[in-house]
Amino acid sequence: MKTPIIIFLSFFVAMSIHAQIPNASFENWVIENNFETPEFWHTNNYSTNFTSVSKVDYLTEGNFAMKVKSNGPSFEGKAPGYAYCTFLPNAQYNFLELSYRIDLIVSEGSILVIVSQFEGADYKRIGTWTSETMTTQIEQAQLPFKLVNNDSVKVEIFAATKITSLGYEGYSEVIVDGMHLDIRSGIDTDVIDYTFQILPNPTSGMITIQGGAEIRRLTIRDAKGSMVKKVVGNTRQLDLSELSAGNYYLTIETSTNEIFTKKIVKTTNL
């Protein structure tokens, strides 16, 4: 009788389940108001006759990704670029993850991702992620949120500018790919997951991953959710000696599309 209980706890504690956000990897594009637009997504291209949202070559998944940049000149200046989609979640998801690269930030520009849920008569914000820093490589953002009901959810992406008394100021460009919604419950927990084991833990450097299915990708984040290490392939050993002492979270993505998150305690190097 113990085995089914362990599997049940492992499912809710250590595994994340991907929701299918419509066209989350931006592979499918359609013509809308004479503009090429990611299917199931809406943009502000047509409102100003300027392509603020466009198709570019892949960033992390598939053949294509979505680029969002501050919109073309309006009478106030450069207005924000904007894309959004809505969908009905089928579970109590609480994290949005996406891959991105910010190619340009000028003055008051920024990149903004908002998760909202319909409540009452309008969508109300339940999670926000923003950045004002250019990136030289692909990064991953992790946006926590809390669903308040079973109604529809909206995901919005802005290449934002700042509105002032003189009009819009700033400019920004971002490429987005591979968006996922995840369930993650209690990653900082003492409940034991027997699917994968991390040895030694705590560690001052090298760790070994034992058990479980074939590994597709490993990602390590610090306590603030920032990615500090990423390895693609069936890797079973990682050297963490370059990391500072503290708590980290190892996400294991398997070849069978399961995702497990394990807490790792990094001690001072010996």
Secondary structure, DSSP 8 states (H G I E B T S, - for coil): -HHHHHHHHHHHHTEE--B--TTTT---EEEETTEEEETT-EESHHHHTS--EEEEE-SSSSSEEEEEE---EETTEE--EEEEEEE--SS---EEEEEEEEEEEETT-EEEEEEEEEETTEEEEEEEEEE----SS-EEEEEE----SSS-EEEEEEEE-EEETTEEE-EEEEEEEEEEEE----SS------SSEEESSSBSSEEEEESSS-EEEEEEEETTS-EEEEEESS--EEE-TTS-SEEEEEEEEETTS-EEEEEEEE----
